[in-house]
Amino acid sequence: MKTEDTIWAVLESVTDPEIPVLSVTDMGIIREVHAGEEVEVVITPTYSGCPAMNTIEVNIRAALQDAGYERVRVRTVLSPAWTTDWLTEAGRRKLKEYGIAPPQDAVADKNALFGTPRVVPCPQCDSENTELMSQFGSTACKALYRCKDCLEPFDYFKCH
Ligand SMILES: [Zn+2]
């Protein structure tokens, strides 16, 4: 049966090329799904310049075609813009298990307005004794931090 629920189930298997543990549904980038003659998937990129988004679009189409949906259209909607609030709880947990610090909530972010450095807890040992090494980690979506307790460097997912 080809319903919107089964399309969502297929989308759960499509992962972020940069963070393979995170599915596109975990990321909260899927806005709408329409079943019909042609399947339409509406997505909002994590940020408009994100090079991974093209890959995600291709992967969504490929996964749905593998599942038997011949005509698939992926439409990109930029407004309202994606924020890290759209990341699901499961997504945050998977990020941390993968060793990437999940985005801090908006309340914590307010500290940045007052010039107080953001505290990003270490995903390995939960220590808050961490320091920013670089605004840009392995990709533009991540910043590189280092934990002063376990001495491990780690990525912080900062796209918003
Ligand atoms: Zn640590």
Backbone and ligand atoms as CSV (ligand in chain L), in Angstrom:
chain,resi,resn,atom,element,x,y,z
A,1,MET,N,N,0.848,-1.193,0.000
A,1,MET,CA,C,0.000,0.000,0.000
A,1,MET,C,C,0.885,1.246,0.000
A,2,LYS,N,N,0.556,2.159,-0.879
A,2,LYS,CA,C,1.402,3.343,-0.983
A,2,LYS,C,C,0.731,4.539,-0.320
A,3,THR,N,N,1.036,4.692,0.918
A,3,THR,CA,C,0.453,5.814,1.636
A,3,THR,C,C,1.576,6.737,2.090
A,4,GLU,N,N,1.150,7.857,2.662
A,4,GLU,CA,C,2.161,8.796,3.149
A,4,GLU,C,C,2.959,8.188,4.303
A,5,ASP,N,N,2.313,7.305,5.084
A,5,ASP,CA,C,3.049,6.659,6.182
A,5,ASP,C,C,4.205,5.811,5.669
A,6,THR,N,N,3.967,5.082,4.570
A,6,THR,CA,C,5.049,4.235,4.064
A,6,THR,C,C,6.156,5.106,3.460
A,7,ILE,N,N,5.791,6.246,2.916
A,7,ILE,CA,C,6.811,7.157,2.391
A,7,ILE,C,C,7.679,7.678,3.541
A,8,TRP,N,N,7.028,8.052,4.643
A,8,TRP,CA,C,7.800,8.488,5.811
A,8,TRP,C,C,8.745,7.385,6.279
A,9,ALA,N,N,8.256,6.130,6.240
A,9,ALA,CA,C,9.092,5.006,6.677
A,9,ALA,C,C,10.331,4.870,5.787
A,10,VAL,N,N,10.149,5.083,4.475
A,10,VAL,CA,C,11.293,5.033,3.557
A,10,VAL,C,C,12.267,6.171,3.884
A,11,LEU,N,N,11.709,7.339,4.175
A,11,LEU,CA,C,12.566,8.501,4.453
A,11,LEU,C,C,13.402,8.300,5.715
A,12,GLU,N,N,12.875,7.490,6.648
A,12,GLU,CA,C,13.642,7.202,7.863
A,12,GLU,C,C,14.946,6.478,7.569
A,13,SER,N,N,15.026,5.855,6.383
A,13,SER,CA,C,16.251,5.130,6.029
A,13,SER,C,C,17.228,6.001,5.244
A,14,VAL,N,N,16.823,7.216,4.918
A,14,VAL,CA,C,17.718,8.115,4.178
A,14,VAL,C,C,18.512,8.935,5.184
A,15,THR,N,N,19.829,8.813,5.109
A,15,THR,CA,C,20.658,9.462,6.130
A,15,THR,C,C,21.410,10.667,5.582
A,16,ASP,N,N,21.858,11.486,6.497
A,16,ASP,CA,C,22.683,12.643,6.159
A,16,ASP,C,C,24.054,12.140,5.712
A,17,PRO,N,N,24.525,12.557,4.537
A,17,PRO,CA,C,25.830,12.058,4.063
A,17,PRO,C,C,26.980,12.430,4.990
A,18,GLU,N,N,26.821,13.519,5.743
A,18,GLU,CA,C,27.901,13.936,6.640
A,18,GLU,C,C,27.808,13.255,8.001
A,19,ILE,N,N,26.596,12.927,8.401
A,19,ILE,CA,C,26.382,12.304,9.709
A,19,ILE,C,C,25.520,11.069,9.491
A,20,PRO,N,N,26.147,9.941,9.125
A,20,PRO,CA,C,25.393,8.763,8.674
A,20,PRO,C,C,24.440,8.166,9.708
A,21,VAL,N,N,24.571,8.534,10.981
A,21,VAL,CA,C,23.635,7.991,11.973
A,21,VAL,C,C,22.319,8.761,11.990
A,22,LEU,N,N,22.316,9.908,11.339
A,22,LEU,CA,C,21.157,10.795,11.394
A,22,LEU,C,C,20.324,10.661,10.119
A,23,SER,N,N,19.030,10.323,10.277
A,23,SER,CA,C,18.177,10.247,9.094
A,23,SER,C,C,17.590,11.624,8.812
A,24,VAL,N,N,17.060,11.766,7.595
A,24,VAL,CA,C,16.488,13.070,7.236
A,24,VAL,C,C,15.262,13.390,8.093
A,25,THR,N,N,14.598,12.346,8.615
A,25,THR,CA,C,13.462,12.615,9.506
A,25,THR,C,C,13.973,13.045,10.887
A,26,ASP,N,N,15.085,12.457,11.346
A,26,ASP,CA,C,15.698,12.902,12.608
A,26,ASP,C,C,16.074,14.378,12.529
A,27,MET,N,N,16.567,14.777,11.363
A,27,MET,CA,C,17.025,16.152,11.200
A,27,MET,C,C,15.865,17.140,11.162
A,28,GLY,N,N,14.681,16.625,10.879
A,28,GLY,CA,C,13.516,17.504,10.825
A,28,GLY,C,C,13.467,18.362,9.567
A,29,ILE,N,N,14.136,17.901,8.502
A,29,ILE,CA,C,14.141,18.709,7.277
A,29,ILE,C,C,12.982,18.366,6.345
A,30,ILE,N,N,12.264,17.263,6.632
A,30,ILE,CA,C,11.121,16.900,5.781
A,30,ILE,C,C,9.895,17.690,6.249
A,31,ARG,N,N,9.402,18.535,5.381
A,31,ARG,CA,C,8.263,19.384,5.751
A,31,ARG,C,C,6.935,18.699,5.451
A,32,GLU,N,N,6.831,18.154,4.243
A,32,GLU,CA,C,5.567,17.547,3.825
A,32,GLU,C,C,5.848,16.388,2.897
A,33,VAL,N,N,4.907,15.461,2.876
A,33,VAL,CA,C,4.979,14.330,1.968
A,33,VAL,C,C,3.607,14.187,1.326
A,34,HIS,N,N,3.571,14.090,0.013
A,34,HIS,CA,C,2.303,13.907,-0.681
A,34,HIS,C,C,2.375,12.658,-1.541
A,35,ALA,N,N,1.468,11.732,-1.294
A,35,ALA,CA,C,1.392,10.538,-2.124
A,35,ALA,C,C,0.416,10.805,-3.257
A,36,GLY,N,N,0.650,10.152,-4.386
A,36,GLY,CA,C,-0.246,10.337,-5.526
A,36,GLY,C,C,0.395,9.757,-6.758
A,37,GLU,N,N,-0.064,10.149,-7.926
A,37,GLU,CA,C,0.556,9.749,-9.184
A,37,GLU,C,C,2.062,9.970,-9.103
A,38,GLU,N,N,2.368,11.126,-8.547
A,38,GLU,CA,C,3.761,11.488,-8.345
A,38,GLU,C,C,3.936,11.757,-6.855
A,39,VAL,N,N,5.013,11.202,-6.302
A,39,VAL,CA,C,5.278,11.466,-4.889
A,39,VAL,C,C,6.004,12.799,-4.781
A,40,GLU,N,N,5.536,13.629,-3.875
A,40,GLU,CA,C,6.243,14.883,-3.659
A,40,GLU,C,C,6.741,14.940,-2.225
A,41,VAL,N,N,8.016,15.259,-2.095
A,41,VAL,CA,C,8.619,15.411,-0.779
A,41,VAL,C,C,9.103,16.851,-0.677
A,42,VAL,N,N,8.663,17.546,0.352
A,42,VAL,CA,C,9.059,18.940,0.535
A,42,VAL,C,C,10.106,18.997,1.638
A,43,ILE,N,N,11.264,19.561,1.296
A,43,ILE,CA,C,12.344,19.626,2.293
A,43,ILE,C,C,12.812,21.067,2.497
A,44,THR,N,N,13.340,21.311,3.682
A,44,THR,CA,C,13.967,22.595,3.982
A,44,THR,C,C,15.408,22.301,4.374
A,45,PRO,N,N,16.355,22.853,3.620
A,45,PRO,CA,C,17.757,22.560,3.936
A,45,PRO,C,C,18.166,23.115,5.298
A,46,THR,N,N,19.144,22.453,5.920
A,46,THR,CA,C,19.625,22.914,7.220
A,46,THR,C,C,20.207,24.322,7.086
A,47,TYR,N,N,20.851,24.606,5.972
A,47,TYR,CA,C,21.122,25.994,5.619
A,47,TYR,C,C,21.345,26.043,4.126
A,48,SER,N,N,21.027,27.184,3.523
A,48,SER,CA,C,20.869,27.199,2.073
A,48,SER,C,C,22.160,26.867,1.323
A,49,GLY,N,N,23.316,27.124,1.929
A,49,GLY,CA,C,24.555,26.843,1.213
A,49,GLY,C,C,25.102,25.455,1.485
A,50,CYS,N,N,24.314,24.622,2.169
A,50,CYS,CA,C,24.843,23.331,2.594
A,50,CYS,C,C,25.057,22.405,1.398
A,51,PRO,N,N,26.315,22.052,1.095
A,51,PRO,CA,C,26.579,21.218,-0.083
A,51,PRO,C,C,25.985,19.821,0.042
A,52,ALA,N,N,25.736,19.376,1.274
A,52,ALA,CA,C,25.188,18.027,1.471
A,52,ALA,C,C,23.746,17.927,0.992
A,53,MET,N,N,23.067,19.063,0.864
A,53,MET,CA,C,21.652,19.021,0.521
A,53,MET,C,C,21.403,18.402,-0.854
A,54,ASN,N,N,22.278,18.649,-1.817
A,54,ASN,CA,C,22.101,18.034,-3.140
A,54,ASN,C,C,22.155,16.521,-3.035
A,55,THR,N,N,23.105,16.033,-2.253
A,55,THR,CA,C,23.240,14.596,-2.044
A,55,THR,C,C,21.995,14.044,-1.376
A,56,ILE,N,N,21.482,14.771,-0.390
A,56,ILE,CA,C,20.276,14.326,0.314
A,56,ILE,C,C,19.103,14.207,-0.649
A,57,GLU,N,N,18.967,15.197,-1.524
A,57,GLU,CA,C,17.873,15.175,-2.498
A,57,GLU,C,C,17.983,13.952,-3.408
A,58,VAL,N,N,19.186,13.699,-3.895
A,58,VAL,CA,C,19.422,12.537,-4.756
A,58,VAL,C,C,19.113,11.245,-4.002
A,59,ASN,N,N,19.550,11.170,-2.732
A,59,ASN,CA,C,19.334,9.968,-1.926
A,59,ASN,C,C,17.848,9.731,-1.630
A,60,ILE,N,N,17.111,10.811,-1.390
A,60,ILE,CA,C,15.668,10.682,-1.140
A,60,ILE,C,C,15.000,10.090,-2.374
A,61,ARG,N,N,15.331,10.646,-3.527
A,61,ARG,CA,C,14.718,10.165,-4.768
A,61,ARG,C,C,15.081,8.693,-5.006
A,62,ALA,N,N,16.350,8.352,-4.805
A,62,ALA,CA,C,16.810,6.980,-5.036
A,62,ALA,C,C,16.122,6.001,-4.085
A,63,ALA,N,N,15.991,6.385,-2.803
A,63,ALA,CA,C,15.376,5.486,-1.821
A,63,ALA,C,C,13.910,5.226,-2.167
A,64,LEU,N,N,13.205,6.275,-2.581
A,64,LEU,CA,C,11.791,6.111,-2.908
A,64,LEU,C,C,11.618,5.311,-4.203
A,65,GLN,N,N,12.518,5.519,-5.153
A,65,GLN,CA,C,12.434,4.748,-6.395
A,65,GLN,C,C,12.729,3.280,-6.131
A,66,ASP,N,N,13.690,3.015,-5.249
A,66,ASP,CA,C,13.972,1.629,-4.845
A,66,ASP,C,C,12.741,0.995,-4.202
A,67,ALA,N,N,11.965,1.803,-3.495
A,67,ALA,CA,C,10.778,1.294,-2.799
A,67,ALA,C,C,9.574,1.184,-3.732
A,68,GLY,N,N,9.781,1.490,-5.019
A,68,GLY,CA,C,8.716,1.287,-5.991
A,68,GLY,C,C,7.957,2.536,-6.417
A,69,TYR,N,N,8.398,3.676,-5.932
A,69,TYR,CA,C,7.756,4.929,-6.355
A,69,TYR,C,C,8.504,5.453,-7.581
A,70,GLU,N,N,7.839,5.390,-8.736
A,70,GLU,CA,C,8.572,5.718,-9.954
A,70,GLU,C,C,8.765,7.219,-10.147
A,71,ARG,N,N,7.713,7.940,-9.850
A,71,ARG,CA,C,7.820,9.388,-10.061
A,71,ARG,C,C,7.922,10.105,-8.724
A,72,VAL,N,N,9.068,10.686,-8.523
A,72,VAL,CA,C,9.356,11.342,-7.252
A,72,VAL,C,C,9.833,12.764,-7.520
A,73,ARG,N,N,9.238,13.698,-6.819
A,73,ARG,CA,C,9.673,15.076,-6.956
A,73,ARG,C,C,10.081,15.577,-5.580
A,74,VAL,N,N,11.254,16.183,-5.510
A,74,VAL,CA,C,11.704,16.769,-4.256
A,74,VAL,C,C,11.666,18.281,-4.423
A,75,ARG,N,N,10.886,18.913,-3.578
A,75,ARG,CA,C,10.761,20.363,-3.671
A,75,ARG,C,C,11.420,20.982,-2.448
A,76,THR,N,N,12.190,22.032,-2.677
A,76,THR,CA,C,12.895,22.697,-1.584
A,76,THR,C,C,12.170,23.985,-1.209
A,77,VAL,N,N,11.892,24.125,0.074
A,77,VAL,CA,C,11.238,25.330,0.575
A,77,VAL,C,C,12.184,25.976,1.583
A,78,LEU,N,N,12.490,27.240,1.368
A,78,LEU,CA,C,13.488,27.896,2.213
A,78,LEU,C,C,12.879,28.657,3.387
A,79,SER,N,N,11.564,28.873,3.333
A,79,SER,CA,C,10.950,29.675,4.371
A,79,SER,C,C,9.718,28.967,4.951
A,80,PRO,N,N,9.544,28.911,6.257
A,80,PRO,CA,C,10.483,29.426,7.272
A,80,PRO,C,C,11.762,28.587,7.311
A,81,ALA,N,N,12.834,29.229,7.676
A,81,ALA,CA,C,14.138,28.573,7.663
A,81,ALA,C,C,14.228,27.495,8.745
A,82,TRP,N,N,14.974,26.466,8.418
A,82,TRP,CA,C,15.228,25.383,9.379
A,82,TRP,C,C,16.006,25.939,10.558
A,83,THR,N,N,15.664,25.472,11.747
A,83,THR,CA,C,16.491,25.809,12.910
A,83,THR,C,C,16.822,24.499,13.616
A,84,THR,N,N,17.790,24.554,14.497
A,84,THR,CA,C,18.190,23.333,15.207
A,84,THR,C,C,17.052,22.818,16.093
A,85,ASP,N,N,16.032,23.661,16.362
A,85,ASP,CA,C,14.863,23.206,17.138
A,85,ASP,C,C,14.113,22.083,16.408
A,86,TRP,N,N,14.274,22.017,15.105
A,86,TRP,CA,C,13.561,21.006,14.325
A,86,TRP,C,C,14.198,19.634,14.453
A,87,LEU,N,N,15.409,19.602,14.934
A,87,LEU,CA,C,16.087,18.328,15.164
A,87,LEU,C,C,15.296,17.565,16.229
A,88,THR,N,N,14.966,16.304,15.967
A,88,THR,CA,C,14.147,15.558,16.923
A,88,THR,C,C,14.978,15.117,18.128
A,89,GLU,N,N,14.283,14.717,19.188
A,89,GLU,CA,C,14.967,14.191,20.373
A,89,GLU,C,C,15.823,12.984,20.004
A,90,ALA,N,N,15.270,12.101,19.163
A,90,ALA,CA,C,16.032,10.924,18.722
A,90,ALA,C,C,17.279,11.381,17.976
A,91,GLY,N,N,17.126,12.420,17.171
A,91,GLY,CA,C,18.264,12.954,16.407
A,91,GLY,C,C,19.353,13.484,17.328
A,92,ARG,N,N,18.933,14.210,18.376
A,92,ARG,CA,C,19.916,14.735,19.333
A,92,ARG,C,C,20.670,13.607,20.025
A,93,ARG,N,N,19.934,12.545,20.392
A,93,ARG,CA,C,20.554,11.419,21.081
A,93,ARG,C,C,21.552,10.717,20.162
A,94,LYS,N,N,21.139,10.524,18.892
A,94,LYS,CA,C,22.028,9.840,17.942
A,94,LYS,C,C,23.290,10.647,17.677
A,95,LEU,N,N,23.150,11.975,17.599
A,95,LEU,CA,C,24.322,12.829,17.395
A,95,LEU,C,C,25.323,12.621,18.520
A,96,LYS,N,N,24.808,12.642,19.753
A,96,LYS,CA,C,25.681,12.518,20.914
A,96,LYS,C,C,26.360,11.157,20.928
A,97,GLU,N,N,25.589,10.094,20.609
A,97,GLU,CA,C,26.165,8.749,20.583
A,97,GLU,C,C,27.244,8.635,19.514
A,98,TYR,N,N,27.089,9.456,18.473
A,98,TYR,CA,C,28.056,9.446,17.370
A,98,TYR,C,C,29.290,10.276,17.717
A,99,GLY,N,N,29.232,10.996,18.846
A,99,GLY,CA,C,30.372,11.801,19.280
A,99,GLY,C,C,30.314,13.244,18.840
A,100,ILE,N,N,29.125,13.680,18.397
A,100,ILE,CA,C,28.951,15.078,18.013
A,100,ILE,C,C,28.034,15.743,19.038
A,101,ALA,N,N,28.479,16.856,19.603
A,101,ALA,CA,C,27.647,17.543,20.582
A,101,ALA,C,C,26.418,18.112,19.888
A,102,PRO,N,N,25.214,17.741,20.367
A,102,PRO,CA,C,24.004,18.277,19.730
A,102,PRO,C,C,23.865,19.768,20.000
A,103,PRO,N,N,23.098,20.469,19.157
A,103,PRO,CA,C,22.957,21.911,19.350
A,103,PRO,C,C,22.353,22.229,20.714
A,104,GLN,N,N,22.848,23.279,21.328
A,104,GLN,CA,C,22.305,23.730,22.603
A,104,GLN,C,C,20.971,24.420,22.344
A,105,ASP,N,N,20.104,24.396,23.334
A,105,ASP,CA,C,18.801,25.024,23.116
A,105,ASP,C,C,18.926,26.544,23.088
A,106,ALA,N,N,17.828,27.183,22.700
A,106,ALA,CA,C,17.836,28.627,22.490
A,106,ALA,C,C,18.216,29.396,23.749
A,107,VAL,N,N,17.844,28.878,24.918
A,107,VAL,CA,C,18.159,29.569,26.172
A,107,VAL,C,C,19.676,29.641,26.363
A,108,ALA,N,N,20.337,28.532,26.115
A,108,ALA,CA,C,21.792,28.510,26.248
A,108,ALA,C,C,22.440,29.447,25.227
A,109,ASP,N,N,21.829,29.514,24.044
A,109,ASP,CA,C,22.375,30.355,22.987
A,109,ASP,C,C,22.349,31.835,23.346
A,110,LYS,N,N,21.418,32.203,24.226
A,110,LYS,CA,C,21.323,33.624,24.576
A,110,LYS,C,C,22.593,34.129,25.236
A,111,ASN,N,N,23.310,33.226,25.899
A,111,ASN,CA,C,24.571,33.630,26.516
A,111,ASN,C,C,25.519,34.251,25.507
A,112,ALA,N,N,25.435,33.761,24.275
A,112,ALA,CA,C,26.328,34.254,23.231
A,112,ALA,C,C,26.096,35.740,22.984
A,113,LEU,N,N,24.849,36.191,23.173
A,113,LEU,CA,C,24.524,37.602,22.946
A,113,LEU,C,C,25.273,38.503,23.927
A,114,PHE,N,N,25.539,37.969,25.108
A,114,PHE,CA,C,26.205,38.781,26.116
A,114,PHE,C,C,27.713,38.530,26.112
A,115,GLY,N,N,28.201,37.887,25.105
A,115,GLY,CA,C,29.638,37.680,24.982
A,115,GLY,C,C,30.162,36.546,25.848
A,116,THR,N,N,29.257,35.851,26.552
A,116,THR,CA,C,29.701,34.711,27.342
A,116,THR,C,C,29.882,33.531,26.393
A,117,PRO,N,N,31.037,32.889,26.411
A,117,PRO,CA,C,31.205,31.767,25.487
A,117,PRO,C,C,30.175,30.683,25.777
A,118,ARG,N,N,29.676,30.088,24.726
A,118,ARG,CA,C,28.694,29.035,24.853
A,118,ARG,C,C,29.338,27.793,25.486
A,119,VAL,N,N,28.653,27.215,26.440
A,119,VAL,CA,C,29.157,25.982,27.043
A,119,VAL,C,C,28.594,24.802,26.261
A,120,VAL,N,N,29.483,24.050,25.655
A,120,VAL,CA,C,29.059,22.870,24.913
A,120,VAL,C,C,29.603,21.656,25.651
A,121,PRO,N,N,28.730,20.864,26.281
A,121,PRO,CA,C,29.225,19.711,27.033
A,121,PRO,C,C,29.871,18.671,26.120
A,122,CYS,N,N,30.909,18.033,26.617
A,122,CYS,CA,C,31.612,16.987,25.863
A,122,CYS,C,C,30.678,15.791,25.641
A,123,PRO,N,N,30.509,15.346,24.375
A,123,PRO,CA,C,29.630,14.197,24.133
A,123,PRO,C,C,30.204,12.881,24.684
A,124,GLN,N,N,31.516,12.877,24.972
A,124,GLN,CA,C,32.144,11.659,25.487
A,124,GLN,C,C,31.949,11.513,26.992
A,125,CYS,N,N,32.245,12.585,27.742
A,125,CYS,CA,C,32.239,12.452,29.208
A,125,CYS,C,C,31.315,13.450,29.891
A,126,ASP,N,N,30.567,14.237,29.119
A,126,ASP,CA,C,29.611,15.212,29.653
A,126,ASP,C,C,30.262,16.359,30.431
A,127,SER,N,N,31.560,16.457,30.387
A,127,SER,CA,C,32.226,17.564,31.063
A,127,SER,C,C,31.853,18.874,30.370
A,128,GLU,N,N,31.701,19.934,31.183
A,128,GLU,CA,C,31.442,21.245,30.578
A,128,GLU,C,C,32.732,22.041,30.473
A,129,ASN,N,N,33.821,21.401,30.809
A,129,ASN,CA,C,35.132,22.023,30.745
A,129,ASN,C,C,35.705,21.835,29.337
A,130,THR,N,N,35.105,22.576,28.381
A,130,THR,CA,C,35.494,22.405,26.976
A,130,THR,C,C,35.890,23.747,26.385
A,131,GLU,N,N,36.614,23.709,25.298
A,131,GLU,CA,C,36.983,24.971,24.650
A,131,GLU,C,C,36.803,24.882,23.138
A,132,LEU,N,N,36.469,26.055,22.560
A,132,LEU,CA,C,36.299,26.146,21.112
A,132,LEU,C,C,37.672,26.190,20.451
A,133,MET,N,N,37.898,25.271,19.515
A,133,MET,CA,C,39.172,25.253,18.795
A,133,MET,C,C,39.051,25.996,17.474
A,134,SER,N,N,37.928,25.792,16.794
A,134,SER,CA,C,37.737,26.411,15.489
A,134,SER,C,C,36.251,26.536,15.205
A,135,GLN,N,N,35.837,27.650,14.622
A,135,GLN,CA,C,34.429,27.836,14.256
A,135,GLN,C,C,34.005,26.819,13.199
A,136,PHE,N,N,34.984,26.305,12.467
A,136,PHE,CA,C,34.653,25.351,11.418
A,136,PHE,C,C,35.335,24.017,11.688
A,137,GLY,N,N,34.525,22.985,11.874
A,137,GLY,CA,C,35.055,21.645,12.087
A,137,GLY,C,C,35.241,20.950,10.761
A,138,SER,N,N,34.906,19.658,10.723
A,138,SER,CA,C,35.122,18.878,9.506
A,138,SER,C,C,34.224,19.365,8.365
A,139,THR,N,N,33.120,20.040,8.686
A,139,THR,CA,C,32.292,20.658,7.658
A,139,THR,C,C,31.844,22.014,8.179
A,140,ALA,N,N,31.276,22.821,7.300
A,140,ALA,CA,C,30.838,24.156,7.680
A,140,ALA,C,C,29.725,24.119,8.718
A,141,CYS,N,N,29.035,22.967,8.828
A,141,CYS,CA,C,27.924,22.841,9.764
A,141,CYS,C,C,28.384,22.557,11.184
A,142,LYS,N,N,29.666,22.332,11.356
A,142,LYS,CA,C,30.133,21.946,12.684
A,142,LYS,C,C,31.269,22.855,13.140
A,143,ALA,N,N,31.365,23.052,14.437
A,143,ALA,CA,C,32.500,23.745,15.020
A,143,ALA,C,C,33.333,22.704,15.758
A,144,LEU,N,N,34.623,22.960,15.848
A,144,LEU,CA,C,35.496,21.994,16.511
A,144,LEU,C,C,35.785,22.439,17.943
A,145,TYR,N,N,35.491,21.566,18.884
A,145,TYR,CA,C,35.758,21.816,20.299
A,145,TYR,C,C,36.739,20.782,20.820
A,146,ARG,N,N,37.279,21.067,22.019
A,146,ARG,CA,C,38.127,20.082,22.663
A,146,ARG,C,C,37.722,20.014,24.131
A,147,CYS,N,N,37.692,18.798,24.636
A,147,CYS,CA,C,37.352,18.598,26.039
A,147,CYS,C,C,38.644,18.664,26.848
A,148,LYS,N,N,38.638,19.500,27.903
A,148,LYS,CA,C,39.855,19.640,28.705
A,148,LYS,C,C,39.969,18.538,29.757
A,149,ASP,N,N,38.905,17.755,29.912
A,149,ASP,CA,C,38.969,16.659,30.877
A,149,ASP,C,C,39.436,15.358,30.233
A,150,CYS,N,N,38.723,14.925,29.170
A,150,CYS,CA,C,39.164,13.680,28.530
A,150,CYS,C,C,40.104,13.960,27.357
A,151,LEU,N,N,40.334,15.252,27.088
A,151,LEU,CA,C,41.291,15.697,26.068
A,151,LEU,C,C,40.922,15.296,24.637
A,152,GLU,N,N,39.659,14.873,24.448
A,152,GLU,CA,C,39.219,14.480,23.111
A,152,GLU,C,C,38.677,15.692,22.356
A,153,PRO,N,N,39.061,15.837,21.092
A,153,PRO,CA,C,38.394,16.853,20.279
A,153,PRO,C,C,37.020,16.330,19.858
A,154,PHE,N,N,36.068,17.207,19.653
A,154,PHE,CA,C,34.765,16.759,19.170
A,154,PHE,C,C,34.104,17.857,18.352
A,155,ASP,N,N,33.174,17.439,17.489
A,155,ASP,CA,C,32.417,18.373,16.667
A,155,ASP,C,C,31.175,18.831,17.407
A,156,TYR,N,N,30.822,20.087,17.193
A,156,TYR,CA,C,29.560,20.612,17.704
A,156,TYR,C,C,28.687,20.968,16.512
A,157,PHE,N,N,27.479,20.422,16.487
A,157,PHE,CA,C,26.552,20.661,15.386
A,157,PHE,C,C,25.933,22.045,15.576
A,158,LYS,N,N,26.307,22.994,14.737
A,158,LYS,CA,C,25.898,24.377,15.015
A,158,LYS,C,C,25.009,25.007,13.963
A,159,CYS,N,N,24.668,24.257,12.916
A,159,CYS,CA,C,23.866,24.868,11.866
A,159,CYS,C,C,22.527,25.361,12.373
A,160,HIS,N,N,22.177,26.546,11.996
A,160,HIS,CA,C,20.850,27.054,12.365
A,160,HIS,C,C,20.424,28.113,11.392
L,1,ZN,ZN,ZN,35.298,14.800,27.598
